[in-house]
Amino acid sequence: MENKVFYEGQVLWSQIDANVHLRHSAYADFCAQARSNMLNQLGLSLSEFSKMKIGPILFREELNYHREISLDEYIKVTVEISKFNRKNSRFSFRHEIFKQNGVRAAVVVVDGAWMNLVERKLAAVPDAWLPVLDKIPRSEDYVEIDE
């Protein structure tokens, strides 16, 4: 798990809901931060996105809860790519959120693509980015599509 962990942190008061556990939207926030951290560590920072005028967008986000997460718990979030289409730059990422005791609390799957930020249309990934994207941890069921 450790080499796929891209976010670790404490659950804050502002992330708790009326049922005194982690609110549903905070799961998405943690996963987005983990993806951002992962891409940044691999060399695709926000400044690189801005320079190339390309950014990631999501089409779908699915969250499956397994265990509650409470205030002040420390969590870890893993990221791995499960699908990538080199031709049209669509992707799927799987995240697992683990409680401080190591128990899996949730699985979040997102599907998305890369968008040209000027034209507001889907865009191919620049060739220079492909070696970076190849370094993203892959899921056991990873599928690469080249059509």
C-alpha angles and dihedrals in degrees: 000000000000098000089055096048110110101161132041124170153123124278108244131215090248090060095058123097134210090277089061096246136097109302117240097247092053089068089060090046092053091049093048090052091048091052091048091049091048094050091045092051089051092051104266103114128170088259090056090050089050093047092052093037090230128120140170121260130187127227098178139015123189124188126192116189121212105163137007120258117212139203116289094013117137115231138190124211123202126200128200132161114239101177136019131176108201093193100055098017096235116152145181125210128193120206128189120199115207128196119231090263090058096254115138108245101178147356119216123190122189130187120200149133142218119273132201101237094208100045092033089223133117113277138195116249112256111256089239089064096054096082088050093050089049088065094061111112110258127222120238089251095045115157125194118199121197103182 
